């Protein structure tokens, strides 16, 4: 650390421990009460500091950095309501298992509820959405054990954010006279390490599970996960077994060719065959198995929350099927499908490779369960291609042009609402990685999250978002550190289009004003104001012309606005879902 004017000792110690514990990014918002912390963080050579004035946007930027880098990121704000602005992103991090270290500066406890400015009850303010809350009062910074207490607490916060299932922690520090500098360096800090056991089951337990699965029709279902080569190889091995089918949503980030990703379309085909079978009709030429033969004996589920309502409904409807869930232990049992029989508390990246090897020893050679689902997948793909060929201009038609042309080295972010649901319909396995805020599935902060992700990914980052989601986070356009290869495809369907095709909302009186809430979003003028490149397409031919230069230009942040008729696009999507 250079010589000269130093911040308060508590801030120096905290920043030094954060750096030593592996923190490499901090997203901070200006304020007087947290100024010693900002100063101290800025002096750490290994920590990159991003300054974002809007605390809500700052928190989502940090979420994006941590999701992509897989390392804890520091958030630092001043006292008062600034901390509460972090809540949406911290909640998303909590349920998406993303490590954040939230540090809030606070007023001395004596001034709370004394009509002093920027004073609220900060200790425990995020208690419901963090793994642990820590509070360091001004008296604890002055006592004889002050340094020991501070060093132990900051070390513990860093370790807890990464222990077991990762997640956010909150460290609240009361600082008196924050703007008063000191002229000395605090010297070396105490670093506490932790050795965590690998979340791996004993070989005997693995062998027993493989024996229980042997000879059964197995369905592996994968929800949102971070990209992992070990998981990819394991799922490729499992999908090679004729008795096993792997269904993976695109947010599972599995790239092997043997898995089924067009799940909704395949389930739609299955539903049609069930209706035909119940009516006594003859099955189609491509499908000769009975519907009952598609039902698994064993479902093994892993990953985060499933996006597809169709898939959740299907899994909940199964009878006489055993359900296992594989994942690190959460606070409570997760029984998403109301069918859980066995919770396997292990790291999926360690469990599935071993499980696949053991299962190979007892694979039933004559099983054809996987191939039955492959037939459904093929029919679904054929219907998908034919529907897109004849579909009118709509979001679905536009995305049919876009998804196959997204560069393979791209990180793709999908905002919540229709964008993430459209993403289920296309094969994205060749794309580098997919992200979406599916922990809480809120629509706020999608743009800031994608910008944060782009900071630590040198290749292009693309966000596909709706106009309502984008309007929630317009402030993200003003961020000073947006990479030049950051891109946004803005689906402008005049508000919350999802409410126009969901059965439960599309007939509600006053739907457009109450639910769809069309935003006043002058995208072209916003791009001009913030120095973004702007392009626009309101027909299929215009999209053909604009898409290539949009995807290939990397000299400034770019936005492509796709404008569609809201009623046509909703009706097209409804017809697609009824295929």
RODO-2510 file (C-alpha; in nm, 4 decimals, decimal comma):
residues 579
     n   res          X          Y          Z
     1     x     0,0000     0,0000     0,0000
     2     x     0,1417     0,3461    -0,0859
     3     x     0,2391     0,5875     0,1907
     4     x     0,0352     0,8982     0,2641
     5     x    -0,3227     0,9610     0,3789
     6     x    -0,4939     0,6412     0,4970
     7     x    -0,8579     0,5646     0,5764
     8     x    -0,9799     0,4540     0,9174
     9     x    -0,8073     0,1422     1,0543
    10     x    -1,1279    -0,0666     1,0492
    11     x    -1,1726     0,0023     0,6769
    12     x    -0,8087    -0,0804     0,6027
    13     x    -0,8302    -0,4118     0,7872
    14     x    -1,1563    -0,5144     0,6221
    15     x    -1,0293    -0,4327     0,2705
    16     x    -0,7015    -0,6167     0,3267
    17     x    -0,8786    -0,9329     0,4436
    18     x    -1,1221    -0,9231     0,1505
    19     x    -0,8297    -0,9073    -0,0911
    20     x    -0,6427    -1,1861     0,0869
    21     x    -0,9550    -1,4058     0,0804
    22     x    -0,9680    -1,3846    -0,2996
    23     x    -1,2081    -1,0985    -0,3691
    24     x    -1,1174    -0,9443    -0,7045
    25     x    -1,4181    -0,7213    -0,7774
    26     x    -1,6057    -0,4648    -0,5686
    27     x    -1,9080    -0,2666    -0,6827
    28     x    -1,9490     0,0438    -0,4702
    29     x    -2,1863     0,3392    -0,4476
    30     x    -2,0689     0,6831    -0,3323
    31     x    -2,1551     0,8077     0,0165
    32     x    -1,9989     0,9862     0,3095
    33     x    -2,0546     0,7181     0,5746
    34     x    -1,8916     0,4472     0,3616
    35     x    -1,6143     0,6718     0,2266
    36     x    -1,3426     0,5075     0,4431
    37     x    -1,4427     0,1683     0,2998
    38     x    -1,4378     0,3018    -0,0574
    39     x    -1,0971     0,4593     0,0005
    40     x    -0,9581     0,1393     0,1527
    41     x    -1,0918    -0,0814    -0,1273
    42     x    -0,9484     0,1537    -0,3901
    43     x    -0,6003     0,1069    -0,2410
    44     x    -0,6014    -0,2723    -0,2800
    45     x    -0,4079    -0,3564    -0,5961
    46     x    -0,5844    -0,6879    -0,6691
    47     x    -0,9410    -0,5537    -0,6349
    48     x    -1,1056    -0,3917    -0,9364
    49     x    -1,3495    -0,1223    -0,8280
    50     x    -1,6657    -0,0359    -1,0227
    51     x    -1,8537     0,2748    -0,9071
    52     x    -2,2324     0,2736    -0,9598
    53     x    -2,4344     0,5543    -0,8025
    54     x    -2,7685     0,3694    -0,8153
    55     x    -2,7545     0,1014    -0,5453
    56     x    -3,0206    -0,1199    -0,7049
    57     x    -2,8312    -0,1284    -1,0333
    58     x    -2,5005    -0,1721    -0,8480
    59     x    -2,6274    -0,4842    -0,6748
    60     x    -2,7340    -0,6451    -1,0024
    61     x    -2,3991    -0,5561    -1,1619
    62     x    -2,2290    -0,7376    -0,8739
    63     x    -2,4653    -1,0316    -0,9228
    64     x    -2,3649    -1,0548    -1,2892
    65     x    -1,9924    -1,0415    -1,2091
    66     x    -2,0206    -1,3089    -0,9400
    67     x    -2,2398    -1,5359    -1,1559
    68     x    -1,9902    -1,5340    -1,4408
    69     x    -1,6613    -1,5282    -1,2467
    70     x    -1,7874    -1,7710    -0,9785
    71     x    -1,5995    -1,5700    -0,7178
    72     x    -1,7413    -1,3580    -0,4333
    73     x    -1,7981    -0,9920    -0,5158
    74     x    -1,8161    -0,7090    -0,2628
    75     x    -2,1052    -0,4619    -0,2549
    76     x    -2,0528    -0,1490    -0,0479
    77     x    -2,3040     0,1261     0,0309
    78     x    -2,3580     0,4132     0,2713
    79     x    -2,6075     0,4210     0,5588
    80     x    -2,9856     0,4492     0,5386
    81     x    -3,2154     0,3315     0,2596
    82     x    -2,9189     0,2627     0,0294
    83     x    -2,8945    -0,0816     0,1903
    84     x    -3,2611    -0,1596     0,1164
    85     x    -3,2020    -0,0917    -0,2541
    86     x    -2,9771    -0,3975    -0,2553
    87     x    -3,2632    -0,6287    -0,1542
    88     x    -3,3899    -0,7473    -0,4981
    89     x    -3,0455    -0,8510    -0,6237
    90     x    -2,9426    -0,9991    -0,2885
    91     x    -3,2622    -1,2072    -0,2842
    92     x    -3,1825    -1,3305    -0,6350
    93     x    -2,8288    -1,4184    -0,5247
    94     x    -2,9617    -1,6061    -0,2230
    95     x    -3,1916    -1,8313    -0,4259
    96     x    -2,9542    -1,8595    -0,7225
    97     x    -2,6631    -1,9576    -0,4931
    98     x    -2,4342    -1,6674    -0,5916
    99     x    -2,1680    -1,5405    -0,3444
   100     x    -2,1963    -1,1700    -0,2583
   101     x    -2,0393    -0,9882     0,0375
   102     x    -2,2651    -0,6942     0,1227
   103     x    -2,0972    -0,4289     0,3352
   104     x    -2,3083    -0,1414     0,4644
   105     x    -2,1674     0,1495     0,6565
   106     x    -2,3840     0,2526     0,9525
   107     x    -2,4264     0,5378     1,1972
   108     x    -2,3334     0,4833     1,5618
   109     x    -2,6134     0,2937     1,7373
   110     x    -2,6803     0,5856     1,9746
   111     x    -2,8159     0,7932     1,6837
   112     x    -3,0753     0,5436     1,5574
   113     x    -3,4333     0,6735     1,6043
   114     x    -3,3002     1,0157     1,7089
   115     x    -3,4192     1,2121     1,4026
   116     x    -3,0693     1,2116     1,2576
   117     x    -3,0317     1,1832     0,8817
   118     x    -2,9796     0,8522     0,6997
   119     x    -3,0442     0,6390     1,0070
   120     x    -3,2527     0,3223     0,9955
   121     x    -3,2275    -0,0143     1,1702
   122     x    -2,9625    -0,1731     0,9458
   123     x    -2,8469    -0,4782     1,1450
   124     x    -3,0381    -0,7781     1,0099
   125     x    -3,2186    -0,5705     0,7450
   126     x    -3,1456    -0,8413     0,4834
   127     x    -3,1791    -1,1343     0,7241
   128     x    -3,4324    -1,3250     0,5135
   129     x    -3,2175    -1,3291     0,2001
   130     x    -2,8609    -1,3736     0,3272
   131     x    -2,6821    -1,6757     0,4685
   132     x    -2,5651    -1,4780     0,7704
   133     x    -2,5752    -1,1219     0,9046
   134     x    -2,2837    -0,9664     1,0954
   135     x    -2,2939    -0,6429     1,2905
   136     x    -1,9888    -0,4515     1,4088
   137     x    -2,0800    -0,1599     1,6326
   138     x    -1,8680     0,1474     1,6919
   139     x    -1,7967     0,0302     2,0491
   140     x    -1,6526    -0,2972     1,9198
   141     x    -1,4134    -0,1011     1,6992
   142     x    -1,2735     0,0764     2,0051
   143     x    -1,2353    -0,1988     2,2661
   144     x    -0,9158    -0,3853     2,3563
   145     x    -1,0182    -0,6855     2,1433
   146     x    -1,1330    -0,4680     1,8529
   147     x    -0,8821    -0,5855     1,5954
   148     x    -0,9237    -0,9546     1,6817
   149     x    -1,3041    -0,9238     1,6589
   150     x    -1,2966    -0,7336     1,3300
   151     x    -1,0469    -0,9685     1,1634
   152     x    -1,2360    -1,2776     1,2766
   153     x    -1,5719    -1,1384     1,1603
   154     x    -1,4558    -1,0309     0,8126
   155     x    -1,2780    -1,3642     0,7625
   156     x    -1,5933    -1,5493     0,8637
   157     x    -1,8081    -1,3451     0,6226
   158     x    -1,5754    -1,4300     0,3332
   159     x    -1,5735    -1,7999     0,4189
   160     x    -1,9508    -1,8194     0,4756
   161     x    -2,0271    -1,6671     0,1331
   162     x    -1,8523    -1,9674    -0,0270
   163     x    -1,9196    -2,2425     0,2282
   164     x    -2,1487    -2,5271     0,1114
   165     x    -2,4099    -2,3714    -0,1129
   166     x    -2,2682    -2,0256    -0,1994
   167     x    -2,4765    -1,7175    -0,1254
   168     x    -2,4786    -1,3585    -0,0005
   169     x    -2,3749    -1,2427     0,3465
   170     x    -2,4276    -0,9020     0,5083
   171     x    -2,1614    -0,7184     0,7095
   172     x    -2,2907    -0,3988     0,8784
   173     x    -2,0181    -0,1702     1,0186
   174     x    -2,0952     0,1353     1,2321
   175     x    -1,8378     0,4066     1,1671
   176     x    -1,8047     0,7244     1,3723
   177     x    -1,6609     1,0386     1,2074
   178     x    -1,6046     0,8607     0,8749
   179     x    -1,4405     1,1556     0,6986
   180     x    -1,1630     1,1925     0,9568
   181     x    -0,8486     1,0368     0,8025
   182     x    -0,5596     0,8671     0,9747
   183     x    -0,1906     0,8813     0,8826
   184     x    -0,0799     0,5264     0,9476
   185     x    -0,1020     0,1870     0,7833
   186     x    -0,2455    -0,0954     0,9927
   187     x     0,0081    -0,3524     0,8837
   188     x    -0,0439    -0,7233     0,8092
   189     x    -0,3855    -0,8717     0,8804
   190     x    -0,4862    -1,2089     1,0183
   191     x    -0,6034    -1,4452     0,7449
   192     x    -0,8144    -1,7473     0,8433
   193     x    -0,8441    -2,0316     0,5934
   194     x    -1,0958    -2,3151     0,5862
   195     x    -1,0669    -2,6594     0,4317
   196     x    -1,4073    -2,7803     0,3175
   197     x    -1,4757    -3,1487     0,2566
   198     x    -1,5701    -3,2387    -0,0989
   199     x    -1,9442    -3,3050    -0,1258
   200     x    -1,8847    -3,6583    -0,2495
   201     x    -2,0731    -3,9689    -0,1399
   202     x    -1,8790    -4,2745    -0,0197
   203     x    -1,8170    -4,5363    -0,2884
   204     x    -2,0414    -4,7849    -0,1069
   205     x    -2,3352    -4,5422    -0,1127
   206     x    -2,2768    -4,4673    -0,4825
   207     x    -2,2723    -4,8377    -0,5659
   208     x    -2,5975    -4,8895    -0,3777
   209     x    -2,7674    -4,6061    -0,5708
   210     x    -2,6458    -4,7446    -0,9044
   211     x    -2,7840    -5,0869    -0,8098
   212     x    -3,1213    -4,9296    -0,7257
   213     x    -3,1292    -4,7532    -1,0629
   214     x    -3,0189    -5,0534    -1,2692
   215     x    -3,2758    -5,2051    -1,5008
   216     x    -3,5176    -4,9132    -1,4611
   217     x    -3,6362    -4,6458    -1,7044
   218     x    -3,4444    -4,3388    -1,5883
   219     x    -3,5247    -3,9745    -1,6638
   220     x    -3,2607    -3,7167    -1,5636
   221     x    -3,4024    -3,3617    -1,5457
   222     x    -3,1601    -3,0679    -1,5344
   223     x    -3,2561    -2,7145    -1,4329
   224     x    -3,0386    -2,3998    -1,4369
   225     x    -2,6694    -2,4636    -1,3611
   226     x    -2,3341    -2,3011    -1,4272
   227     x    -2,1318    -2,4464    -1,7173
   228     x    -1,9224    -2,7426    -1,6017
   229     x    -1,7199    -2,9748    -1,8268
   230     x    -1,7458    -3,2622    -1,5782
   231     x    -2,1250    -3,2447    -1,5801
   232     x    -2,1293    -3,2273    -1,9591
   233     x    -1,9221    -3,5421    -1,9893
   234     x    -2,1324    -3,7229    -1,7281
   235     x    -2,4610    -3,6320    -1,8991
   236     x    -2,3160    -3,7430    -2,2309
   237     x    -2,2384    -4,0818    -2,0738
   238     x    -2,5866    -4,1105    -1,9254
   239     x    -2,7574    -4,0163    -2,2515
   240     x    -2,5676    -4,3017    -2,4216
   241     x    -2,7595    -4,5544    -2,2099
   242     x    -3,0708    -4,6771    -2,3905
   243     x    -3,2577    -4,6969    -2,0594
   244     x    -3,1898    -4,3292    -1,9723
   245     x    -3,3178    -4,0032    -2,1210
   246     x    -3,1768    -3,6636    -2,0200
   247     x    -3,4117    -3,3630    -2,0364
   248     x    -3,2251    -3,0338    -1,9895
   249     x    -3,3518    -2,6788    -2,0144
   250     x    -3,1100    -2,4497    -2,1927
   251     x    -3,0169    -2,2733    -1,8672
   252     x    -2,8667    -2,6034    -1,7506
   253     x    -2,5736    -2,5182    -1,9807
   254     x    -2,5310    -2,8755    -2,1023
   255     x    -2,3835    -2,8941    -2,4520
   256     x    -2,3879    -3,2648    -2,5337
   257     x    -2,5857    -3,3762    -2,8386
   258     x    -2,7523    -3,6716    -2,6663
   259     x    -2,9822    -3,4681    -2,4422
   260     x    -3,3342    -3,3421    -2,5174
   261     x    -3,3684    -2,9645    -2,4921
   262     x    -3,6954    -2,8944    -2,6795
   263     x    -3,8853    -3,0239    -2,3774
   264     x    -4,2052    -2,8194    -2,4093
   265     x    -4,2438    -2,9144    -2,7747
   266     x    -4,1827    -3,2828    -2,6987
   267     x    -4,4368    -3,2740    -2,4152
   268     x    -4,6862    -3,1062    -2,6488
   269     x    -4,6450    -3,3950    -2,8947
   270     x    -4,6845    -3,6420    -2,6082
   271     x    -5,0054    -3,4681    -2,5011
   272     x    -5,1484    -3,4974    -2,8534
   273     x    -5,0663    -3,8693    -2,8636
   274     x    -5,2275    -3,9177    -2,5235
   275     x    -5,5448    -3,7482    -2,6481
   276     x    -5,5428    -3,9674    -2,9615
   277     x    -5,4871    -4,2796    -2,7536
   278     x    -5,7730    -4,1901    -2,5208
   279     x    -5,9970    -4,1343    -2,8231
   280     x    -5,9007    -4,4746    -2,9654
   281     x    -5,7233    -4,3313    -3,2704
   282     x    -5,4316    -4,5057    -3,4431
   283     x    -5,0880    -4,3593    -3,3505
   284     x    -4,9010    -4,1600    -3,6137
   285     x    -4,6510    -4,3242    -3,8437
   286     x    -4,3526    -4,1952    -3,6453
   287     x    -4,4806    -4,3014    -3,3046
   288     x    -4,5888    -4,6528    -3,2194
   289     x    -4,5274    -4,6815    -2,8427
   290     x    -4,8082    -4,6389    -2,5920
   291     x    -4,8073    -4,3222    -2,3825
   292     x    -4,7528    -4,5271    -2,0673
   293     x    -4,4171    -4,6446    -2,2066
   294     x    -4,2883    -4,2842    -2,1949
   295     x    -4,3279    -4,2668    -1,8167
   296     x    -4,0044    -4,3179    -1,6196
   297     x    -3,9557    -4,5509    -1,3263
   298     x    -3,7027    -4,3120    -1,1749
   299     x    -3,6613    -3,9341    -1,2074
   300     x    -3,3299    -3,7806    -1,0991
   301     x    -3,3542    -3,4019    -1,0765
   302     x    -3,0650    -3,1570    -1,0410
   303     x    -3,0059    -2,7846    -1,0869
   304     x    -3,2094    -2,4752    -1,0026
   305     x    -3,5759    -2,3854    -1,0527
   306     x    -3,7315    -2,5211    -1,3729
   307     x    -3,8681    -2,2524    -1,6077
   308     x    -4,1167    -2,4689    -1,7975
   309     x    -4,4631    -2,4877    -1,6418
   310     x    -4,5382    -2,7706    -1,8848
   311     x    -4,2493    -2,9801    -1,7524
   312     x    -4,3389    -2,9135    -1,3882
   313     x    -4,6986    -3,0151    -1,4546
   314     x    -4,5857    -3,3340    -1,6286
   315     x    -4,3501    -3,4385    -1,3477
   316     x    -4,6125    -3,3662    -1,0826
   317     x    -4,8629    -3,5834    -1,2690
   318     x    -4,6469    -3,8974    -1,2690
   319     x    -4,7553    -4,1896    -1,0552
   320     x    -4,5546    -4,4910    -0,9384
   321     x    -4,2319    -4,3034    -1,0161
   322     x    -3,9465    -4,2673    -0,7698
   323     x    -3,7909    -3,9193    -0,7425
   324     x    -3,4337    -3,8362    -0,6406
   325     x    -3,2884    -3,4887    -0,6064
   326     x    -2,9119    -3,4357    -0,6372
   327     x    -2,7588    -3,1189    -0,4948
   328     x    -2,5783    -2,9638    -0,2012
   329     x    -2,8050    -2,9365     0,1042
   330     x    -3,0204    -2,6255     0,1314
   331     x    -3,1862    -2,4941     0,4482
   332     x    -3,5012    -2,6970     0,3778
   333     x    -3,5792    -2,9995     0,1633
   334     x    -3,6615    -2,8913    -0,1921
   335     x    -3,9558    -3,0939    -0,3218
   336     x    -4,0518    -2,8939    -0,6315
   337     x    -4,2587    -3,1701    -0,7895
   338     x    -4,4273    -3,2963    -0,4687
   339     x    -4,2805    -3,6409    -0,5382
   340     x    -3,9471    -3,6477    -0,3516
   341     x    -3,8345    -3,9872    -0,2210
   342     x    -3,4591    -3,9390    -0,1790
   343     x    -3,2476    -3,6254    -0,1276
   344     x    -2,8889    -3,6955    -0,2367
   345     x    -2,6797    -3,4253    -0,0709
   346     x    -2,3797    -3,4168    -0,3029
   347     x    -2,2169    -3,1898    -0,5571
   348     x    -2,3763    -3,2828    -0,8932
   349     x    -2,0398    -3,2402    -1,0680
   350     x    -1,8972    -3,5122    -0,8393
   351     x    -2,2052    -3,7351    -0,8214
   352     x    -2,3013    -3,7825    -1,1861
   353     x    -1,9613    -3,8874    -1,3307
   354     x    -1,9309    -4,1649    -1,0699
   355     x    -2,2976    -4,2615    -1,1061
   356     x    -2,2604    -4,2923    -1,4851
   357     x    -1,9542    -4,5196    -1,4513
   358     x    -2,1243    -4,7476    -1,1997
   359     x    -2,4477    -4,7599    -1,3971
   360     x    -2,2565    -4,8679    -1,7088
   361     x    -2,1721    -5,1968    -1,5377
   362     x    -2,5359    -5,2951    -1,5122
   363     x    -2,7008    -5,1227    -1,8122
   364     x    -2,9916    -5,3203    -1,9608
   365     x    -2,8900    -5,3776    -2,3216
   366     x    -3,2399    -5,4364    -2,4541
   367     x    -3,4007    -5,1220    -2,3077
   368     x    -3,5374    -4,8705    -2,5612
   369     x    -3,6699    -4,6038    -2,3249
   370     x    -3,4386    -4,3286    -2,4522
   371     x    -3,5321    -4,3988    -2,8153
   372     x    -3,9045    -4,3530    -2,7431
   373     x    -3,8271    -3,9994    -2,6288
   374     x    -3,5986    -3,9427    -2,9277
   375     x    -3,8969    -4,0153    -3,1535
   376     x    -4,1016    -3,7540    -2,9658
   377     x    -3,8112    -3,5100    -2,9966
   378     x    -3,7866    -3,5662    -3,3739
   379     x    -4,1570    -3,5099    -3,4270
   380     x    -4,1442    -3,1978    -3,2105
   381     x    -3,8471    -3,0615    -3,4085
   382     x    -4,0254    -3,1209    -3,7388
   383     x    -4,3362    -2,9402    -3,6149
   384     x    -4,1201    -2,6529    -3,4834
   385     x    -3,9447    -2,6053    -3,8174
   386     x    -4,2701    -2,6155    -4,0152
   387     x    -4,4446    -2,3736    -3,7793
   388     x    -4,1637    -2,1170    -3,8003
   389     x    -4,1601    -2,1441    -4,1788
   390     x    -4,5224    -2,0303    -4,2091
   391     x    -4,5562    -1,8126    -3,8967
   392     x    -4,6454    -1,4431    -3,9406
   393     x    -4,4166    -1,1630    -3,8288
   394     x    -4,3993    -1,1938    -3,4508
   395     x    -4,1486    -1,2358    -3,1713
   396     x    -4,1360    -1,6088    -3,2380
   397     x    -4,0675    -1,5529    -3,6074
   398     x    -3,7941    -1,3016    -3,5285
   399     x    -3,6268    -1,5261    -3,2716
   400     x    -3,6376    -1,8118    -3,5209
   401     x    -3,3957    -1,6023    -3,7298
   402     x    -3,1882    -1,4828    -3,4333
   403     x    -3,1089    -1,7927    -3,2248
   404     x    -2,9321    -1,9933    -3,4996
   405     x    -2,7132    -1,6889    -3,5764
   406     x    -2,5948    -1,6031    -3,2243
   407     x    -2,2133    -1,6431    -3,2238
   408     x    -2,0839    -1,9576    -3,0530
   409     x    -1,8433    -1,7605    -2,8321
   410     x    -2,1246    -1,5473    -2,6927
   411     x    -2,2609    -1,5360    -2,3390
   412     x    -2,6398    -1,5112    -2,3676
   413     x    -2,8573    -1,3507    -2,0998
   414     x    -3,2359    -1,3844    -2,1041
   415     x    -3,4584    -1,1495    -1,9082
   416     x    -3,7582    -1,2895    -1,7266
   417     x    -4,1050    -1,2909    -1,8795
   418     x    -4,1450    -1,4015    -2,2396
   419     x    -3,7738    -1,3838    -2,3301
   420     x    -3,6706    -1,6716    -2,1025
   421     x    -3,9720    -1,8774    -2,2153
   422     x    -3,8931    -1,8242    -2,5828
   423     x    -3,5424    -1,9425    -2,5038
   424     x    -3,6823    -2,2855    -2,4114
   425     x    -3,7945    -2,3398    -2,7701
   426     x    -3,4559    -2,3154    -2,9427
   427     x    -3,1403    -2,5259    -2,9415
   428     x    -2,8722    -2,3195    -2,7676
   429     x    -2,6156    -2,5924    -2,6960
   430     x    -2,3539    -2,4408    -2,9241
   431     x    -2,3660    -2,1046    -2,7395
   432     x    -2,0904    -2,0614    -2,4795
   433     x    -2,3144    -2,0073    -2,1744
   434     x    -2,6670    -1,8957    -2,0811
   435     x    -2,7752    -1,6911    -1,7804
   436     x    -3,1026    -1,5618    -1,6381
   437     x    -3,2104    -1,4321    -1,2983
   438     x    -3,4147    -1,7427    -1,2156
   439     x    -3,3489    -1,7553    -0,8408
   440     x    -3,6475    -1,5283    -0,7742
   441     x    -3,7453    -1,4765    -1,1411
   442     x    -3,7922    -1,1008    -1,1047
   443     x    -3,7801    -0,8829    -1,4159
   444     x    -3,5902    -0,5938    -1,2580
   445     x    -3,2140    -0,5686    -1,2992
   446     x    -3,1726    -0,7934    -1,6047
   447     x    -2,9696    -0,5348    -1,7975
   448     x    -2,7402    -0,4498    -1,5057
   449     x    -2,6824    -0,8210    -1,4407
   450     x    -2,5849    -0,8758    -1,8037
   451     x    -2,3491    -0,5751    -1,7931
   452     x    -2,1833    -0,7143    -1,4808
   453     x    -2,1379    -1,0480    -1,6541
   454     x    -1,9880    -0,8763    -1,9584
   455     x    -1,7231    -0,7080    -1,7433
   456     x    -1,5480    -1,0373    -1,6731
   457     x    -1,6111    -1,2051    -2,0107
   458     x    -1,3944    -1,0652    -2,2892
   459     x    -1,6029    -1,1997    -2,5756
   460     x    -1,9495    -1,0679    -2,6738
   461     x    -2,2373    -1,0704    -2,4264
   462     x    -2,5922    -1,0587    -2,5642
   463     x    -2,9062    -0,9794    -2,3649
   464     x    -3,2487    -1,0659    -2,5076
   465     x    -3,5082    -0,8689    -2,3140
   466     x    -3,8633    -0,7415    -2,3317
   467     x    -3,9556    -0,3748    -2,3371
   468     x    -4,1075    -0,3897    -1,9875
   469     x    -3,7993    -0,5580    -1,8368
   470     x    -3,5717    -0,3126    -2,0135
   471     x    -3,7711    -0,0129    -1,8892
   472     x    -3,7198    -0,1308    -1,5288
   473     x    -3,3446    -0,0885    -1,5655
   474     x    -3,2871     0,2028    -1,8025
   475     x    -3,0221     0,3369    -1,5652
   476     x    -2,7950     0,0521    -1,6706
   477     x    -2,7418     0,2300    -2,0036
   478     x    -2,5596     0,5073    -1,8184
   479     x    -2,2980     0,2784    -1,6619
   480     x    -1,9508     0,4008    -1,7540
   481     x    -1,7839     0,0604    -1,7882
   482     x    -2,0105    -0,1178    -2,0381
   483     x    -1,7867    -0,3177    -2,2760
   484     x    -1,8022    -0,2194    -2,6424
   485     x    -1,9075    -0,5735    -2,7403
   486     x    -2,2203    -0,5672    -2,5205
   487     x    -2,5432    -0,6122    -2,7172
   488     x    -2,9160    -0,5977    -2,6445
   489     x    -3,2029    -0,7355    -2,8501
   490     x    -3,5118    -0,5497    -2,7328
   491     x    -3,8440    -0,7247    -2,8010
   492     x    -4,0946    -0,4387    -2,8179
   493     x    -4,4413    -0,5895    -2,7890
   494     x    -4,5983    -0,2962    -2,6013
   495     x    -4,5626    -0,4170    -2,2454
   496     x    -4,5918    -0,7444    -2,0592
   497     x    -4,6731    -0,9746    -2,3489
   498     x    -4,6808    -1,2833    -2,1268
   499     x    -5,0200    -1,1732    -1,9907
   500     x    -5,1717    -1,1827    -2,3390
   501     x    -5,1227    -1,5556    -2,3870
   502     x    -5,1387    -1,6990    -2,0333
   503     x    -5,4818    -1,8571    -1,9980
   504     x    -5,5433    -1,7155    -1,6498
   505     x    -5,4817    -1,3500    -1,7445
   506     x    -5,5568    -1,2983    -2,1130
   507     x    -5,9338    -1,2498    -2,0560
   508     x    -5,9068    -1,0136    -1,7569
   509     x    -6,0896    -0,6829    -1,8196
   510     x    -5,8468    -0,3933    -1,8364
   511     x    -5,5589    -0,6357    -1,9037
   512     x    -5,3583    -0,3923    -2,1162
   513     x    -5,3513    -0,1147    -1,8566
   514     x    -5,3409    -0,3244    -1,5405
   515     x    -5,1054    -0,6073    -1,6411
   516     x    -4,9338    -0,5413    -1,9746
   517     x    -4,8647    -0,1784    -1,8743
   518     x    -4,7087    -0,0627    -2,2055
   519     x    -4,4028     0,1496    -2,1200
   520     x    -4,3102     0,4758    -2,2844
   521     x    -3,9722     0,3542    -2,4094
   522     x    -3,8013     0,5824    -2,6653
   523     x    -3,5236     0,3310    -2,7356
   524     x    -3,3718     0,5206    -3,0305
   525     x    -3,3424     0,8438    -2,8326
   526     x    -3,2006     0,6646    -2,5302
   527     x    -2,9320     0,5058    -2,7466
   528     x    -2,8462     0,8433    -2,8968
   529     x    -2,8228     1,0001    -2,5499
   530     x    -2,5970     0,7300    -2,4079
   531     x    -2,3794     0,6730    -2,7156
   532     x    -2,5118     0,3284    -2,8085
   533     x    -2,5511     0,2013    -3,1642
   534     x    -2,9187     0,1608    -3,2535
   535     x    -3,0949    -0,0442    -3,5198
   536     x    -3,4584    -0,1339    -3,5735
   537     x    -3,6618    -0,4075    -3,7410
   538     x    -4,0392    -0,4219    -3,7775
   539     x    -4,0518    -0,6755    -4,0634
   540     x    -3,8793    -1,0015    -4,1457
   541     x    -3,6866    -0,8409    -4,4310
   542     x    -3,5634    -0,5558    -4,2106
   543     x    -3,4392    -0,8110    -3,9579
   544     x    -3,2470    -0,9973    -4,2272
   545     x    -3,0731    -0,6720    -4,3200
   546     x    -3,0003    -0,5491    -3,9662
   547     x    -2,9062    -0,8689    -3,7823
   548     x    -2,5642    -0,9401    -3,9341
   549     x    -2,4101    -0,5935    -3,8768
   550     x    -2,5643    -0,5836    -3,5281
   551     x    -2,4033    -0,9126    -3,4264
   552     x    -2,0673    -0,8395    -3,5881
   553     x    -2,0132    -0,4793    -3,4705
   554     x    -1,8046    -0,4581    -3,1515
   555     x    -1,6947    -0,0948    -3,1317
   556     x    -1,9784     0,0333    -2,9075
   557     x    -2,2682    -0,1071    -2,7030
   558     x    -2,5485    -0,1889    -2,9473
   559     x    -2,9247    -0,2286    -2,9305
   560     x    -3,1518    -0,3883    -3,1903
   561     x    -3,5177    -0,3057    -3,1334
   562     x    -3,7629    -0,5576    -3,2781
   563     x    -4,1118    -0,4158    -3,3024
   564     x    -4,4112    -0,6501    -3,3367
   565     x    -4,7875    -0,6277    -3,3190
   566     x    -4,8755    -0,7388    -2,9637
   567     x    -5,1942    -0,9258    -3,0525
   568     x    -5,0420    -1,1103    -3,3492
   569     x    -4,7373    -1,2120    -3,1472
   570     x    -4,9541    -1,3406    -2,8576
   571     x    -5,1808    -1,5385    -3,0912
   572     x    -4,8793    -1,6869    -3,2701
   573     x    -4,7283    -1,8027    -2,9428
   574     x    -5,0621    -1,9504    -2,8306
   575     x    -5,0885    -2,1469    -3,1547
   576     x    -4,7316    -2,2701    -3,1172
   577     x    -4,7941    -2,3949    -2,7640
   578     x    -5,1005    -2,5875    -2,8838
   579     x    -4,9080    -2,7755    -3,1561
***
